[in-house]
């Protein structure tokens, strides 16, 4: 690849990195991630679902309403892929 092409790719990618709400993806062994979510952040897993054969998506929330989306891989690694605030739960039986 030419040097000019690599520089152009780096320049185009930089704004995408800056716009990310989490500057980088944080990964660790799944057991460590669970401990971190529970003890360090005071979060509880609220929901989970399969994403293909190799991944489980998990949503963790804390009492302040912050939420974290974690992907747990079959390899034993988990990664934080999204974070946010103002988590709200809805009662499926409430017609409101």
N, C-alpha and C positions, 0 to 999 in steps of 0.2 A: 504494500500500500504506500501511496505517496505521503510525504510528510504534510503537505497541504491538506490532503483529505482528512488525515488524523486530527489536525488542528481544527478544521471546520467541524468535525464531529464533536470534539471537545467543547467548542464554543456553543454549538446548538444544544448539547446535553446539559450544560451548566445551569441554564434557567430552570430546567425541569427539576434538578436537584434542589435548587433554592426554593421552589414552590412546594416541596414535599413537607407535610406537617411534622413528619419525623425524619430528621436529616438522613438517617440510615436505618436499615432493617436490623433489628436486634435479635440475634439467635443464640440459643443455648440448649443444652440437653433438656428434654421435656420435663424431667423431674425437678431440675433446677428452676425452670421457668414457672412451674406450678408453685413451688416454694416462694419464688420472688413475687408472684402475683398475690398470693395469700398473705404472706408475712410482711413484705416490704410495702406493698400498695394497699393492703386490706381489701382486696377484691375477691369476689366469688364468681364462679362460672355460672352464667345465666342461661346459655344456650350453646348447642353444638350441633354440627351436621356434617355429613360426609361430603367431600369434594373429590370425587373419583375414588379409585381403589387405594390410594397412597396417602390421602390427606384428610384431616378432620379440622374444620373451622370451629373456633371457640370464641364466644363473646364473654368477656369478663367485665363486671361492673363493681364500682365501689360505692359506699354510702353517700358520697358527695355528688354522684351522678356522672362521674367520669367513666368512660368505657374504653376497652382495649380489645382489638381483634387479633387473635393468635391462630396461626396455622401450625398444626401438629403433624409432622411427617412420620411415616411408617419407619423411617430410619432411626427414630428416637430423638430427633431434633425438633424444637419448636421455635417459631419466629413471630415477633410482633410485626404485623403488617399494616395496622391502622389504629388510630387513637382518636377520641373525641370527648365531648362533654354533653351534659343535659340528657342522659339516658332516661327514657320514659318507658314504663311497662304498661301495657293495656290489658284489661280483663276481657277475654274473648266472649264472656257472657254478658258484658255491658253493652247495650245497644247504642250508647252515645257515640 
